[in-house]
Amino acid sequence: MPANKKQLAIKVDVDTYEGLQKGVPRLLSIFQDFHIKATFFVSMGPDNSGKAIRRIFTKKGFLKKMLRTKAVKTYGLKTIMYGTLLPAPQIARSYPEILQEIKKQGHELGIHGYDHVKWHDLLDKLSYEQIKAEEFDPAVKTYQEILKEAPKSSACPGWKVNTKSLKLQDESTMIYHSDSRGEYPFFPLMDGQQFNHLQIPSTLPTLDEILGEEDVVPLIVNQISKSYKSLEVFTIHAEVEGMNYQEIFIEILNELKDQNIEYLPLIDVAQNLLKDKEKIPACQIINKEIKGRAGAVGVQVTT
């Protein structure tokens, strides 16, 4: 690879039933058109999106974000009622053929929790045993039943991470995880504990964090093209870039066409890095708020 060639990993979070049903097939078509191999993280259990309404009372800035991003239009009326006024449909088990198609087309597939809303909102209130029995193990089991193999990676919902979730990951056979926001890959330290599984953080703002407040296409394109780093990780959402905002995503990809960029799945990044583990730094993860997102997320401390 030429020295001046940048690597861009596109990480696709699939949070909902509609996102898997409608957003993922559209993204697969876009990736085929642009010859991109990406990483998909799919929520394996029920779509309880309607229960996220409680964040209005528990997460500062949540209502403002929902209005700014036009949440009802983005996610659809059914989605925002799942788990409350409507039964919560199973996500992965409803469309096993789409998960299989992701793999068939050469993309990476990992787990994005079991119940996305439960993990996102209640992780710190759950015991280690509850996280394992209700969230981690069911997600792994569902993946194995559908794909007939063990998952190699995971990304926690909402970048919500704590020492209990990191411990569970260390006890798994996975290769790496993408649970945090940050600058470069690292081994995590948290609350005085050191963990052994590689973290590859999302390095760029997500589209839903800057919608309505920024000229999003040049903002993202400039961050990538002017980056001093050899790797950037861009997290997108099947419900956003794969649905109502796919034209913006296509515009971003068109603007990047002449930027001498190599697209690669995160598993390739992880396997290359782990060949020389001694060079991977250890960094703290702290929970803090970031611009455009309601509530604290796991953030890498780089200084």
C-alpha positions in Angstrom: 0.0 0.0 0.0 1.5 3.4 -0.9 2.6 5.4 2.1 0.2 8.3 1.4 -2.8 6.0 1.1 -5.4 6.4 3.9 -7.4 3.6 5.3 -11.1 4.1 6.0 -13.2 1.6 7.8 -16.9 2.0 7.6 -18.7 0.5 10.6 -22.5 0.0 10.1 -24.6 -0.2 13.3 -27.9 -1.9 12.8 -30.1 -1.0 15.7 -33.6 -1.9 14.6 -35.9 -4.2 12.7 -36.6 -1.7 10.0 -32.8 -0.9 9.7 -32.1 -4.6 9.0 -35.1 -5.1 6.7 -34.7 -1.9 4.6 -31.5 -0.1 5.4 -29.0 -3.0 5.1 -30.0 -4.1 1.6 -29.7 -0.5 0.4 -26.3 -0.2 1.9 -25.2 -3.5 0.4 -26.1 -2.1 -3.0 -24.3 1.1 -2.4 -21.2 -0.7 -1.2 -21.3 -2.9 -4.3 -21.4 0.2 -6.5 -18.4 1.7 -4.7 -16.4 -1.5 -4.3 -16.4 -1.2 -0.5 -16.0 -3.9 2.1 -17.5 -2.8 5.4 -18.2 -4.0 8.9 -21.8 -4.6 10.1 -22.8 -4.8 13.7 -26.3 -6.1 14.1 -28.5 -6.1 17.2 -29.4 -9.7 17.7 -32.5 -9.6 19.8 -35.8 -7.6 20.1 -36.5 -4.1 18.8 -37.6 -2.2 21.8 -37.0 1.2 20.2 -40.2 2.6 21.7 -38.8 2.3 25.2 -36.2 4.9 24.3 -38.8 7.5 25.0 -37.8 7.5 28.6 -34.5 9.1 27.6 -36.5 12.4 27.4 -36.4 12.3 31.2 -33.0 10.7 31.8 -30.7 12.0 29.0 -30.0 15.7 28.7 -30.3 16.9 25.1 -32.2 13.8 23.9 -35.4 15.6 23.0 -33.4 18.3 21.2 -31.5 15.6 19.2 -34.8 13.9 18.3 -36.2 17.1 16.9 -33.0 18.1 15.1 -32.7 14.7 13.4 -36.4 14.4 12.6 -36.6 11.1 14.4 -40.1 10.1 13.5 -39.3 10.6 9.8 -35.9 8.9 10.1 -36.9 5.8 12.1 -40.6 5.5 11.1 -43.7 5.6 13.3 -43.8 1.8 13.8 -40.2 1.7 15.1 -40.8 4.4 17.7 -43.7 2.3 19.0 -42.0 -1.1 19.1 -41.8 -2.5 22.7 -44.6 -0.2 23.9 -47.7 0.3 21.8 -46.6 -2.5 19.4 -44.9 -5.8 20.3 -41.1 -5.8 19.9 -40.2 -7.8 16.8 -37.0 -9.9 16.7 -34.4 -8.3 14.6 -31.8 -10.9 13.5 -34.1 -13.9 13.6 -36.6 -12.2 11.4 -34.1 -11.8 8.6 -31.4 -14.5 8.8 -31.1 -14.3 5.0 -29.9 -10.7 5.2 -27.3 -11.6 7.7 -26.1 -14.4 5.5 -26.1 -12.0 2.5 -23.8 -9.6 4.4 -21.3 -12.4 4.8 -21.8 -13.7 1.3 -20.9 -10.3 -0.2 -17.6 -10.3 1.7 -18.4 -7.9 4.5 -17.6 -8.5 8.2 -20.5 -9.2 10.6 -20.4 -8.8 14.3 -22.8 -8.4 17.2 -24.3 -5.1 18.4 -25.8 -6.3 21.7 -29.0 -8.2 22.1 -31.6 -5.7 23.3 -30.1 -2.5 22.0 -32.3 -0.2 24.2 -31.8 -2.2 27.3 -28.0 -2.2 27.0 -27.9 1.5 26.1 -30.1 2.7 28.9 -29.6 0.2 31.7 -26.1 -1.2 31.4 -24.8 0.4 34.6 -27.7 -0.9 36.6 -27.2 -4.5 35.5 -24.9 -6.9 37.4 -22.2 -8.8 35.6 -24.4 -11.9 35.8 -27.3 -10.1 34.3 -25.3 -8.6 31.4 -23.9 -12.1 30.6 -27.2 -14.0 30.9 -29.6 -11.4 29.4 -27.4 -9.6 26.8 -24.0 -11.0 25.9 -24.7 -14.8 25.8 -28.1 -14.5 23.9 -26.5 -12.3 21.3 -23.6 -14.7 20.8 -26.0 -17.7 20.7 -28.3 -16.0 18.1 -25.3 -15.2 15.9 -24.0 -18.7 16.1 -27.4 -20.2 15.2 -27.9 -18.1 12.2 -24.3 -18.0 10.8 -23.1 -21.4 12.0 -19.9 -19.9 13.4 -18.8 -17.8 16.4 -18.7 -14.0 16.1 -15.2 -12.5 16.0 -16.2 -9.0 17.0 -18.7 -6.8 18.8 -19.7 -3.2 19.2 -21.8 -2.2 22.2 -25.0 -0.2 21.7 -24.6 3.5 22.1 -20.9 3.3 22.9 -22.0 2.4 26.4 -19.2 0.5 28.1 -18.1 -0.4 31.7 -15.8 -2.7 33.4 -18.4 -5.5 33.5 -18.9 -5.4 29.7 -15.1 -5.3 29.1 -14.6 -8.3 31.4 -17.2 -10.3 29.5 -15.4 -9.4 26.3 -12.1 -10.6 27.6 -13.7 -13.9 28.5 -15.0 -14.4 25.0 -13.1 -15.8 22.0 -13.6 -12.6 20.0 -10.7 -10.8 18.4 -11.5 -7.2 19.0 -14.4 -4.8 19.9 -15.5 -1.3 18.8 -17.2 0.2 21.9 -15.7 3.6 22.2 -15.0 7.0 20.6 -11.4 8.0 20.1 -8.4 8.5 17.9 -6.6 5.1 17.4 -6.7 1.4 18.4 -5.7 0.6 21.9 -6.0 -1.8 24.8 -8.5 -0.5 27.4 -7.9 0.6 30.9 -11.0 1.5 33.0 -11.5 2.2 36.7 -8.0 0.9 37.6 -8.4 -2.3 35.6 -6.6 -3.4 32.5 -8.3 -5.4 29.7 -6.8 -7.6 27.0 -9.1 -7.3 24.0 -8.3 -4.7 21.3 -10.5 -1.7 21.1 -10.9 0.0 17.7 -12.8 3.3 18.4 -15.0 5.3 16.0 -12.9 8.4 15.1 -15.3 10.5 13.2 -18.6 12.2 14.1 -21.7 10.3 13.0 -24.2 11.8 10.6 -27.0 12.0 13.2 -24.7 14.0 15.5 -24.2 16.8 13.0 -27.4 16.8 11.0 -29.1 20.1 11.1 -26.1 21.9 12.6 -23.4 21.5 10.0 -22.8 21.3 6.3 -22.3 17.6 6.7 -20.8 16.4 3.5 -17.8 18.8 3.4 -17.4 18.4 7.2 -16.9 14.7 7.0 -15.0 14.7 3.7 -12.5 17.3 5.0 -12.0 15.4 8.2 -11.0 12.3 6.3 -9.0 14.0 3.5 -7.1 16.3 5.8 -6.5 13.7 8.5 -3.0 13.0 9.7 -3.9 9.5 10.8 -3.5 6.4 8.6 -6.8 5.0 9.7 -10.2 6.7 10.3 -13.3 4.8 11.4 -16.7 6.2 10.3 -19.7 4.8 12.0 -23.0 4.9 10.0 -26.4 3.6 10.9 -28.6 1.4 8.7 -31.6 3.5 9.8 -29.9 6.8 8.8 -27.5 6.4 5.8 -29.3 3.3 4.7 -32.8 5.0 4.6 -33.8 8.6 4.5 -30.2 10.0 4.3 -28.7 7.6 1.8 -28.3 10.4 -0.8 -26.1 12.3 1.6 -24.0 9.1 2.2 -23.6 8.6 -1.5 -22.5 12.2 -1.9 -19.8 11.6 0.7 -18.6 8.5 -1.0 -18.5 10.3 -4.4 -16.5 13.2 -2.9 -14.0 10.7 -1.5 -13.5 8.9 -4.8 -10.3 10.7 -5.7 -8.9 10.8 -2.2 -6.6 7.7 -2.6 -8.5 5.8 0.1 -8.4 2.1 0.9 -11.7 0.8 2.4 -11.3 -2.2 4.6 -13.3 -4.1 7.3 -12.3 -3.6 10.9 -11.4 -7.3 11.3 -8.5 -6.7 8.8 -7.3 -3.7 10.8 -7.4 -5.8 14.0 -5.6 -8.8 12.6 -2.8 -6.6 11.2 -2.4 -4.8 14.4 -2.3 -7.9 16.6 0.6 -9.3 14.6 2.7 -6.8 16.7 0.7 -6.4 19.9 3.6 -4.8 21.8 3.2 -1.6 19.7 -0.5 -1.2 20.6 -0.8 1.4 23.4 -3.0 1.0 26.5 -5.4 3.9 27.1 -8.1 4.8 29.6 -11.7 4.8 28.7 -13.9 7.3 30.5 -17.6 8.0 30.2 -18.3 11.6 29.1 -20.7 13.5 26.9 -19.7 14.4 23.3 -21.2 17.0 21.0 -24.4 16.0 19.2 -25.1 12.9 21.3 -27.4 12.7 24.4 -25.8 11.1 27.4 -22.3 9.9 28.2 -20.4 7.5 25.9 -17.1 5.6 26.3 -14.3 7.9 25.2 -10.6 7.0 24.8 -8.2 9.3 26.8 -5.2 10.0 24.5 -3.3 12.5 26.6 
